[in-house]
Structures are given as C-alpha cells and as structure tokens.
Amino acid sequence: MGEGVREPMAWDGSKVPKRNTKFACSPTLAMEEAQDRKVSVGRGVTMVRNGQIWQTLAKRHFIARDYHSLTGARRGAEKMGAKALEYDKVEKILYVIIAAVGVPVNLVAIVILSRGKCGLSTCTTRYLVAMAVADLLVAITEVILVQIKYHYFYWSFLSITPVCSVIDVLATAATDCSVWFTITFTFDRFVTICCQKLKTKYCTGKTSAAVLTTAGILFCMKNVPRYFTVEPRTIIDNVPWFCDPLDSYYTDPGWVAFDWLDTVSTPFLPFAVILLLNALTVRHILVASRVRKGLRGQGKGENRSDPEMERRRRSVVLLFTISGSFILLWLTLIVDFVYYQVTGIGDDLNDSQYIFLFVGHLLRNLSCCTNTFIYTATQSKFREQVKSAVKYPLTSVLQLINKSAP
C-alpha cells in the first residue's frame, strides 16, 4: 500500500482483510486505496484514474439503511476524534432503548387500534394501524438489524453480503412506507377538513385500503434495485462480507438517477407535501371558524360550545402532532444533507460534523416509536384502552390468586 494510505479497520479496531478492488468502502477511502487523485470541484468530485477524468456527485447516501457501511463514515477509528468516540458510546445505548421501547409500543398500538374502540373512523383507523406496522418494521430492520448489529454484532452472519443486502432493502422499504403512510394520513385529514364534497367518496374504508396497499407495493418494488447496488468489501474463506457500493454507483447515470430519486422521494417530497397540506388546512380552519362564529352570532368575548368545531379541533390536534413530530425528527438530517451539498465537504468530517450527522440518523430512527405516545396524549379513548390493557394482566393475576385461595 502506498505511503499515507490507511489500513481499513473495523469499528472495534480489528483489521478488515482487503480484496483486490478499485473501491473498498467509501469514495474517499476507496480513492486513497486505489492511489487515485481527487480534487474538489464545488458540489462534485473529479477523480483522475489512468489518465481519464471521472465526474461523480459529491453526495452522501441520504437514505441508505446500512449508512455506515456504504459511506465509510465510521470506517477506521483513527478518523474520529475523542468527542465522536464518546458520542458513539452513548449512541449504542440509545439505540437499545429505542428498540426496547419502539417494538412493544407499536405492538400495543396495532392491537388497540385494530379493535376499533377508539372512536375513530374506519379509514383513520386503517391509516394509523398501517403507520404503526411500518414503524414496527423500522424498529426491527433499521434499529435492530442495522444499528444494534453494527454496535454489538459487527462480525455476525448479518454482515454477510447477501444478508446485509436484503436487510438494506427491507429497512429502506420500511422507512419509505412509514413516511408515505404519514403522507396518506395527512392527505386524508386534509380532505376530511377542507374538501367536503370529496370527503364522502375518498374518506372510506375501501379507499384507505386501496391507497395503503398501492403505496406499500409501490415502495417495496422501488427498493428492490438496492439489492444490486452493493458488492462485498472482502471475501474470507469464500464467504463475502459487508456491503459496499458498486464501482459504477457513483458514475453510472442510471444509478445516479436512482440515488437522487431515492433521496427526493424520502423525505424531501414528503416534507414539502406535509408543510403544504398543513398550511392549507390551517388556512381553511381559520376561515371556517370566522364564518361559523359569524353565522352563530358569536362575539369576540363569547365562548359558546360548538360540537362541530370541537370535533375538528381533536382531528387537527392529532394531525398536527403527527406531522410536527415527523418534521422535527427528520429536520436535522435534512439540514445536514443540504449543508453537505452546498459545501461539498466530502466524507472527511470533523467531530462536530460526525456527531451532527449521527444525531440526525438517531432522531430519524426515533420517529418509529413516537406515534403511540402521541395517540395516548391526544386521544382520550385510546388512552382508556391503554389503561385497560395495562390493568388486564394485573387483574387476571389477582383473580387467579383469589380463586386459588382457600
């Protein structure tokens, strides 16, 4: 290996056997290993190899599930300073907490909502159940099979190339579905509140089932090509290990277009759609509220109860808390991506940039366990069902004790 080129290291400090390849992990480290020369050119990177110039997008894999393996952001402990290493110790604990909370709370939400005793319409219930199922899958695939595996089971069968490729596809599809099921719910609430004529046709159980099924199938199919975007980092005893991007992933127009489609579809387009629909919903509510007060002859100082406005208020509170949670938890990652694109800093990050990036991913993954708490806080009947579910095991045990007592 040429002078100044680092040996690839696993996060635990052990050396990773190298294969004979032009690219080993990230664009930066791969070019070092291939002893290529790179120069920054604004938002792109020019690589000079064998007298030929290759222009690639200087972009981070924004939605890549096995983000650390694909980008090399954590390859080599020597690249990270003391602050980043300390953060990593905290992060590995936080992901265990997220998994320990995310899996059971989503299971509880699925069971309670599926019973249909929360005072919600059929279509609303189906959207919320679908969101809970998608969040559960995110907690299993992304949090457990990617992040916890990375921190605690780095050298395990989950890191074999075909396995981690499948996990990457499943985790990305789960996240896409979680995001877009939130969009379908937001649009359903928008139609319910703002489009009274369309409401009777669109806000039905059949329509919600059709919309959710179509979105689920579409985003599962959209992520199938991801399986073919990776290759082994190394081969040990004829077993391929880890998932690194193909040489052509950064240069082939088809893969570049696929990567940008992946980035735009989740979460940039959903982010814009949620902001737009919520803005239109707020505008409609303000106008409708003034009109209803005028028709009811209600002055500024009066506070008469209005059942219709109260019903809308509960619906809007649920909508805005779910949408607001999505926006806040994804915002850090979006800011990091925009900053990366504007500055073109590459993968050579300092401690603060590392931490900001990883906090963004942590917050995004945290979104898989927030909705159940939102339902509990905003829906009184859901809260009653949760209390009943918690009391039921205790009540059953007490009844058994009483029956067995002489």
Secondary structure as GFF3:
##gff-version 3
##sequence-region A 1 406
A	DSSP	alpha_helix	27	33	.	.	.	ID=ss1
A	DSSP	beta_strand	37	41	.	.	.	ID=ss2
A	DSSP	beta_strand	44	49	.	.	.	ID=ss3
A	DSSP	beta_strand	52	57	.	.	.	ID=ss4
A	DSSP	alpha_helix	67	71	.	.	.	ID=ss5
A	DSSP	three_ten_helix	77	79	.	.	.	ID=ss6
A	DSSP	alpha_helix	82	114	.	.	.	ID=ss7
A	DSSP	alpha_helix	122	138	.	.	.	ID=ss8
A	DSSP	pi_helix	139	148	.	.	.	ID=ss9
A	DSSP	alpha_helix	149	152	.	.	.	ID=ss10
A	DSSP	three_ten_helix	157	159	.	.	.	ID=ss11
A	DSSP	alpha_helix	161	194	.	.	.	ID=ss12
A	DSSP	alpha_helix	196	202	.	.	.	ID=ss13
A	DSSP	alpha_helix	205	223	.	.	.	ID=ss14
A	DSSP	three_ten_helix	224	229	.	.	.	ID=ss15
A	DSSP	beta_strand	230	231	.	.	.	ID=ss16
A	DSSP	beta_strand	234	236	.	.	.	ID=ss17
A	DSSP	beta_strand	239	241	.	.	.	ID=ss18
A	DSSP	beta_strand	244	245	.	.	.	ID=ss19
A	DSSP	three_ten_helix	247	250	.	.	.	ID=ss20
A	DSSP	alpha_helix	253	263	.	.	.	ID=ss21
A	DSSP	pi_helix	264	268	.	.	.	ID=ss22
A	DSSP	alpha_helix	269	295	.	.	.	ID=ss23
A	DSSP	alpha_helix	307	343	.	.	.	ID=ss24
A	DSSP	alpha_helix	351	366	.	.	.	ID=ss25
A	DSSP	three_ten_helix	367	369	.	.	.	ID=ss26
A	DSSP	alpha_helix	371	378	.	.	.	ID=ss27
A	DSSP	alpha_helix	380	404	.	.	.	ID=ss28
###
